[in-house]
Amino acid sequence: MTKWIIVLLACFTMSFSLAGSLPQPEGPVILTISGNIQNTQDGQTARLDLAQLQQLKSDTFTLQTRWSDSVKSYHGPLLSAVLNYVGAAGKQIRLTALNDYSVEIELDYVDQFEPILAWSEDGQQLSIRNKGPLWLILPHHKFPELLGEIHTGRMIWQLSQIEIY
């Protein structure tokens, strides 16, 4: 009887540990990802801090947005790298800001244009007051078609949640 209890406990422990394959964030959580993802901490969501995001493949875009009066450098992980990290498997994503503003884009759009989740502007970490903690920046310096209203409207700031479906 004791052996069966040990076997059941071992199976339960293994299944619980498999459900959470991402390391726990050590700092404040700035991005929560849910929906159709494989890699989580609790079997349902991925909660990421700045240090975790900084370890992912990143890029720097030097450009002027319609919200700035000069050219600025924006740095952060590629959105595709973030989605790969959590094992996203879907067709669309919903990005939601701290104020509940949200935008929806297709995963093909992410693959085509490779936007970043900027966490810094000109080397300074973005604050909530200054469009942080994360700002989806589209590379309109590489793709002039991204200057249109439909695309600039997708450059969501104060990004805090992503849902994959």
Legacy VTK file of the C-alpha trace (Angstrom):
# vtk DataFile Version 3.0
C-alpha trace
ASCII
DATASET POLYDATA
POINTS 165 float
0.000 0.000 0.000
2.821 2.384 0.862
4.460 1.775 -2.511
1.240 2.772 -4.331
1.022 6.000 -2.382
4.622 6.831 -3.247
3.988 6.039 -6.931
0.845 8.219 -6.969
2.663 11.089 -5.276
5.538 10.803 -7.755
3.115 10.876 -10.711
1.298 13.875 -9.266
4.581 15.724 -8.676
5.796 14.966 -12.210
2.572 16.132 -13.864
2.556 19.290 -11.787
6.170 20.078 -12.638
5.541 19.498 -16.366
2.672 22.004 -16.316
5.033 24.787 -15.315
8.080 24.743 -17.549
9.026 28.428 -17.263
11.054 29.785 -14.376
9.233 31.960 -11.882
9.833 35.704 -12.319
12.175 37.141 -9.725
11.212 40.782 -10.248
7.901 42.552 -10.748
5.761 40.930 -13.449
5.381 43.310 -16.390
3.822 40.967 -18.952
1.244 38.199 -18.553
0.590 35.862 -21.475
-2.356 33.462 -21.624
-4.432 31.467 -24.069
-3.039 28.922 -26.481
0.461 28.602 -25.006
2.512 25.574 -24.005
5.094 27.049 -21.611
3.803 28.500 -18.357
4.569 28.678 -14.670
1.185 27.347 -13.547
-0.299 25.460 -16.485
-2.310 28.463 -17.704
-0.282 31.672 -17.812
3.223 32.884 -18.381
4.234 35.764 -16.111
7.404 37.527 -17.205
9.590 40.099 -15.528
11.995 42.479 -17.243
15.008 40.215 -16.694
13.288 37.318 -18.453
12.363 39.550 -21.413
15.905 40.915 -21.611
17.259 37.391 -22.172
15.249 36.917 -25.370
16.364 37.809 -28.903
16.000 41.567 -29.223
16.423 44.433 -31.632
16.815 48.192 -31.563
14.739 50.423 -33.819
15.899 53.991 -34.398
12.959 55.946 -35.708
10.511 58.746 -35.063
6.997 57.841 -34.019
4.035 60.131 -34.418
4.131 60.565 -30.620
7.697 61.863 -30.484
9.186 65.077 -31.763
12.516 63.544 -32.799
14.216 60.283 -33.731
14.581 57.913 -30.754
16.105 54.473 -30.211
13.740 51.804 -28.907
15.068 48.498 -27.619
13.320 45.307 -26.603
12.680 41.675 -27.423
11.181 40.688 -30.726
7.511 39.894 -30.200
8.121 36.671 -32.134
10.822 35.686 -29.605
8.401 36.281 -26.714
5.739 34.184 -28.431
8.244 31.401 -29.140
9.390 31.479 -25.510
5.873 30.729 -24.274
5.158 28.241 -27.071
2.333 30.239 -28.646
0.190 28.216 -31.028
-2.665 30.156 -32.527
-3.649 32.452 -35.349
-4.295 35.742 -33.534
-3.150 37.649 -30.501
-4.846 40.292 -28.391
-2.524 42.820 -26.772
-3.972 44.707 -23.810
-2.680 47.799 -22.036
-2.892 48.727 -18.384
-5.924 50.926 -19.170
-7.699 47.977 -20.911
-7.143 49.381 -24.427
-6.517 46.410 -26.694
-5.565 45.605 -30.265
-5.719 42.355 -32.186
-3.212 41.210 -34.775
-2.572 37.999 -36.646
0.523 35.949 -35.932
1.406 36.191 -39.639
1.662 39.969 -39.150
4.187 39.404 -36.358
6.246 37.094 -38.580
6.118 39.495 -41.519
7.090 42.725 -39.750
8.952 41.559 -36.594
7.846 44.252 -34.123
9.559 44.608 -30.769
8.227 45.049 -27.250
10.304 48.070 -26.384
11.235 48.412 -22.739
13.668 51.282 -23.272
13.814 54.551 -25.177
17.224 56.117 -25.772
18.705 53.762 -23.185
16.229 54.684 -20.437
13.711 52.155 -19.136
10.162 53.125 -20.105
8.033 54.057 -17.122
4.270 53.718 -16.979
4.114 57.501 -17.277
6.228 57.302 -20.447
4.406 54.511 -22.349
5.937 51.642 -20.374
6.475 49.082 -19.125
6.327 47.805 -22.715
5.491 49.485 -26.015
4.849 47.563 -29.224
7.009 49.298 -31.817
6.570 48.543 -35.501
9.607 48.894 -37.779
8.180 51.526 -40.115
11.757 52.603 -40.831
12.091 49.270 -42.707
8.509 49.012 -43.969
7.065 52.426 -44.988
3.602 50.849 -45.386
3.470 50.627 -41.588
3.088 54.421 -41.382
-0.623 54.133 -42.191
-3.242 54.755 -39.509
-4.294 51.122 -39.206
-0.733 50.124 -38.360
0.196 53.000 -36.057
-3.004 52.271 -34.130
-1.528 48.881 -33.297
1.500 50.400 -31.570
0.018 49.809 -28.139
1.863 51.207 -25.125
1.594 50.361 -21.440
1.306 46.787 -22.703
0.717 44.355 -19.868
-1.145 41.328 -21.289
-1.133 39.144 -24.382
-3.727 36.502 -25.167
-3.111 33.933 -27.903
-6.091 32.309 -29.645
LINES 1 166
165 0 1 2 3 4 5 6 7 8 9 10 11 12 13 14 15 16 17 18 19 20 21 22 23 24 25 26 27 28 29 30 31 32 33 34 35 36 37 38 39 40 41 42 43 44 45 46 47 48 49 50 51 52 53 54 55 56 57 58 59 60 61 62 63 64 65 66 67 68 69 70 71 72 73 74 75 76 77 78 79 80 81 82 83 84 85 86 87 88 89 90 91 92 93 94 95 96 97 98 99 100 101 102 103 104 105 106 107 108 109 110 111 112 113 114 115 116 117 118 119 120 121 122 123 124 125 126 127 128 129 130 131 132 133 134 135 136 137 138 139 140 141 142 143 144 145 146 147 148 149 150 151 152 153 154 155 156 157 158 159 160 161 162 163 164
